[in-house]
Amino acid sequence: MHKFNYLCSMILAVLMPLMIVILTSNLVLRVSEVYVFHFNDSQVVREIPYNVSERDMAEGIASYWSSFSGEAFQVNEDNGVYQDPVFDQTEQRIMWRVKTVLNIALAVGLFCFAIVLAVYIYLWKNGFRDALRNRYRVGAVLTAALLVGQGICWYSKGFRLWAYRFFVGIELPKESTTLLTVLGDPFFKTYILFASIFGAAVLALLTYINYHLTKPERIFY
């Protein structure tokens, strides 16, 4: 029984950082305000040859990645009575591939969350509060390390190119510049910023909850 409880506590320490990083990074890419910030900061939407506002572009991207429907990605240019499409079929395929990766990552993150929650409840109900405190400290350090490592990796152009080839692998024609302009290299800085903020916020919240659930009972006040 002792070995089982130790195993459970180690699972908690390992899966909690993965859960936080995967879910917060996934959430960042589904929030329209992240794209609004990026477009206002970089002004990249003004570089494309279409009359689309930053808000419309942001909501189009975020709503597509947040939707579980099979509809193809598209943002339309408001051209009077006409609604002209902005993205071509190759760009739509790329967005579909990224959406698939995001949904798989979300499923993995939710699975980690379910395991972490179940293990935490089991250890807490059985009175292993010292183990929870100790393993949580390990998990918190690993979470911080993963957040920092994530930022370092995405700042590497070589890593970004590798990640694109591995997860997407669709060559973008030179004439198809809209998607590359809108979500090209400048965007990774915004992603790192918000992923780090979201991750740190969730870690702080969980730290607060864990402290109050596992703090030793005082005998003398």
C-alpha positions in Angstrom: 0.0 0.0 0.0 2.9 2.3 0.8 4.4 1.7 -2.6 1.1 2.4 -4.3 0.6 5.7 -2.5 4.2 6.7 -3.4 3.5 5.9 -7.0 0.3 8.0 -6.9 2.2 10.9 -5.5 4.9 10.7 -8.2 2.2 10.5 -10.9 0.8 13.7 -9.4 4.2 15.4 -9.5 4.8 14.5 -13.1 1.3 14.9 -14.7 0.4 18.2 -13.0 3.1 20.2 -14.9 2.1 18.5 -18.2 -1.6 19.3 -17.4 -0.9 22.9 -16.7 1.3 23.6 -19.7 -0.8 21.7 -22.2 -4.2 23.1 -21.1 -3.0 26.7 -20.7 -1.1 26.7 -24.0 -4.1 25.2 -25.7 -6.4 27.8 -24.2 -4.3 30.7 -25.3 -4.7 29.7 -29.0 -8.5 29.6 -28.6 -8.9 33.1 -27.1 -9.7 35.9 -29.5 -8.2 38.6 -27.3 -4.7 37.0 -27.7 -5.0 37.6 -31.5 -6.4 41.1 -31.1 -3.3 41.9 -28.9 -1.0 40.5 -31.5 -2.6 42.3 -34.5 -2.7 45.6 -32.7 0.9 45.2 -31.6 2.3 44.0 -34.9 -0.1 45.7 -37.4 0.3 42.6 -39.6 -3.4 42.7 -40.7 -2.7 46.0 -42.5 0.0 44.2 -44.6 -2.5 41.8 -46.3 -4.4 43.0 -49.4 -7.8 42.6 -47.9 -10.2 44.9 -46.0 -10.5 42.9 -42.8 -10.4 44.4 -39.3 -8.1 43.1 -36.6 -11.2 42.1 -34.5 -12.8 40.1 -37.3 -9.6 38.3 -38.1 -9.0 37.5 -34.5 -12.5 36.2 -33.9 -12.4 34.2 -37.1 -9.2 32.4 -36.0 -10.2 31.9 -32.4 -13.8 30.7 -33.2 -12.5 28.2 -35.8 -10.0 26.6 -33.3 -12.6 26.6 -30.6 -15.3 25.0 -32.7 -15.6 21.2 -33.1 -17.5 21.4 -36.3 -16.1 20.2 -39.6 -16.5 23.5 -41.4 -13.5 24.8 -43.3 -11.6 27.8 -42.0 -12.4 31.1 -43.6 -12.5 34.8 -43.0 -14.4 37.0 -45.4 -13.5 40.4 -46.6 -16.4 42.9 -46.3 -16.7 44.2 -49.9 -20.1 45.8 -50.0 -22.7 43.2 -50.9 -20.0 40.6 -51.5 -18.2 38.5 -49.0 -14.8 37.7 -50.6 -12.8 34.8 -49.0 -9.4 35.7 -47.6 -7.7 32.3 -47.3 -7.1 29.7 -50.1 -7.5 26.0 -49.9 -3.9 25.3 -48.9 -4.1 27.7 -46.0 -7.4 26.1 -45.0 -5.7 22.7 -44.9 -3.0 24.1 -42.7 -5.5 25.5 -40.3 -7.4 22.2 -40.2 -4.2 20.3 -39.4 -3.3 22.7 -36.6 -6.8 22.4 -35.3 -6.5 18.6 -35.2 -3.3 18.9 -33.3 -4.9 21.3 -30.8 -7.8 19.0 -30.3 -5.6 16.0 -29.7 -3.5 18.1 -27.2 -6.7 19.2 -25.5 -7.8 15.6 -25.1 -4.4 14.7 -23.6 -4.5 17.7 -21.3 -8.0 16.8 -20.0 -6.9 13.2 -19.5 -4.0 14.4 -17.4 -6.4 16.6 -15.5 -8.7 13.7 -14.7 -5.8 11.6 -13.5 -4.3 14.4 -11.4 -7.7 15.2 -9.8 -8.4 11.5 -9.0 -5.0 11.0 -7.5 -5.2 14.2 -5.5 -8.6 13.4 -4.1 -7.5 9.9 -3.2 -4.4 11.1 -1.3 -6.2 13.9 0.4 -9.1 11.8 1.6 -6.7 9.2 2.9 -4.8 11.8 5.0 -1.6 11.9 3.0 -1.3 15.7 3.3 2.5 15.7 3.8 2.9 13.7 0.6 0.7 16.1 -1.2 2.7 19.1 0.0 6.0 17.6 -0.9 5.0 16.3 -4.3 3.2 19.5 -5.1 6.4 21.4 -4.5 8.2 19.1 -7.0 5.4 19.5 -9.5 5.4 23.3 -9.1 9.2 23.4 -9.8 8.7 21.2 -12.9 5.9 23.4 -14.1 8.0 26.5 -13.9 10.8 24.7 -15.7 8.4 23.5 -18.5 7.0 27.1 -18.9 10.6 28.5 -19.2 11.6 25.6 -21.5 8.6 26.1 -23.7 9.5 29.8 -24.2 13.1 29.0 -25.0 12.1 26.4 -27.5 9.6 28.6 -29.4 12.2 31.4 -29.5 14.4 29.1 -31.6 13.6 29.4 -35.3 15.0 25.9 -35.9 12.5 24.5 -33.3 9.6 26.4 -34.9 10.4 25.0 -38.3 10.8 21.5 -37.0 7.5 21.7 -35.1 5.7 23.0 -38.3 7.1 20.2 -40.4 6.4 17.5 -37.8 2.8 18.5 -36.9 1.6 20.2 -40.1 4.0 19.3 -42.9 2.1 21.2 -45.6 4.2 23.3 -47.9 2.8 26.8 -48.3 3.1 28.2 -51.8 5.0 31.5 -52.1 1.9 33.2 -53.5 -0.1 32.2 -50.5 1.2 34.9 -48.1 -1.9 35.8 -46.1 -1.7 33.1 -43.4 2.1 33.5 -43.1 1.7 37.2 -42.7 -1.0 37.0 -40.1 0.3 34.1 -38.0 4.0 34.1 -39.0 7.1 34.5 -36.9 6.0 37.6 -34.9 3.1 35.7 -33.4 5.2 33.2 -31.4 6.2 36.1 -29.1 2.6 36.8 -28.3 2.0 33.1 -27.8 4.9 32.7 -25.4 3.8 35.8 -23.4 0.2 34.7 -22.9 1.1 31.0 -22.4 3.5 32.0 -19.6 1.0 34.4 -18.0 -1.8 31.8 -18.1 0.4 29.0 -16.9 1.8 31.1 -14.0 -1.7 32.2 -13.0 -3.0 28.6 -13.0 0.0 27.5 -11.0 -0.5 30.3 -8.4 -4.2 29.4 -8.1 -3.4 25.7 -7.6 -0.7 26.6 -5.1 -3.2 28.6 -3.1 -5.7 25.8 -3.1 -3.1 23.1 -2.2 -1.8 25.2 0.7 -5.2 25.6 2.2 -6.1 21.9 1.7 -2.9 20.5 3.1 -1.6 23.0 5.6 -0.9 21.4 9.0 -3.5 21.9 11.7 -2.3 24.2 14.4 -2.3 23.1 18.0 -1.3 26.5 19.5 -2.6 29.8 18.2 
